[in-house]
Amino acid sequence: MGRTRTFATLLAVLLALGVTPTTAARADSPSPEVRAKIEAKLRSLGFTDWKEIEAEQQGTEWAIDDARTADGQQFDVTLAADDLRELSREPD
C-alpha cells in the first residue's frame, strides 16, 4: 500500500471517529474546565494575560508561558496541578 493510500485510509478512519484538527486536543493542554480554573488563579495572582498553558513533569505541574502583569512585567509561572498553588515565577 502506498503512502498516499495509507494516509487517506488513516484520515478516513479519524474522520469517521469524529477526530478533526479542531477537535483533537493536545495531550498536554488543560480541558476547558481546568483551563478556566487556571486562568482564574492567574488573575488572582495579578496576571492579565498569558500565552501557553501546558502540563509538565508528567502532569503534576502546569507551566504558563509569558504571563504578564498589569504593569507589563512578564514571567514564566508554574502551578501545582493538584491545588494550583504557585510553585515558581521566573522573569522572562
N, C-alpha and C positions, 0 to 999 in steps of 0.2 A: 504494500500500500504506500503510495507516495505521500510526501509531507503535506501537500495541499489537501489531499483527500482525508488524511488523518486529522488535520486542523479543522476541516469542515465538519467531520464527524463529531469531534470534541465540542465544537461550537454548537452544533445542533443539540447535543446532549445537555449542555449547560443551559441553553435557551429553553429546552423542554422542562428543565428543573426550575425555571424561573430565575436563573442567575444571569444577570446582565451587568455591564460595567457600573451602572448606577445602583444596583442592589448588592453587589459584592462588597462587603465591609472588610477593611483591613483587620487582621487578627490583633494588631497592637493598638487599635483605636477603641476608645470607650463607646459603649452603647449610648444612645441618645439620653437615657435616664441618668447614667453615670456622668456623662458629659455635662448635663445640667447641674449636677451636684458639684462637680469640679469647678465649673465656671462660677457658681455661687461662692464657693470657698475662695477662689482667686479674687473676686470682687471684695469679699470681706477682708482680705489681706491688703487691699488698696490698689489692686491692678485694674486697669481699664481695658486693656486688650492684650492679645497674645496670638502666636502663630499656631504651632502644633501642640497637640496633646497625645502622647504616646506611652504605652506600657513599657516598662523597663524592669530589669532584674527579675525576669521570669514572672512578671505580673504583680510583683509586690510593691511597685512604685509607679507613679505617674510622673513623666517628665514633660514639663511645659517649656517650650522654646520661645524666647523673645517676649516674655511677659513685661508689659510696660506700665509704669505708674503714671499718675496724673501729671507729675512734673517732668515726664519724659525719660526717666531712668529706665533702663532695660536690664532684665535679669533672666537667667535660666533657673527655673524653680522645680523642685522635686517634692511631691506629696506622697505620703504613705497611702497605699491603695485601700487599706482596711478602714481607716478613720479620717483620711485626708489631712492629717496633721502635716505641717510644713517640716520637711527634712533638710532642705537646703535652699539657699538663694544665692546664686553666683552672678556677679555683674557680667553682663555680656558685651 
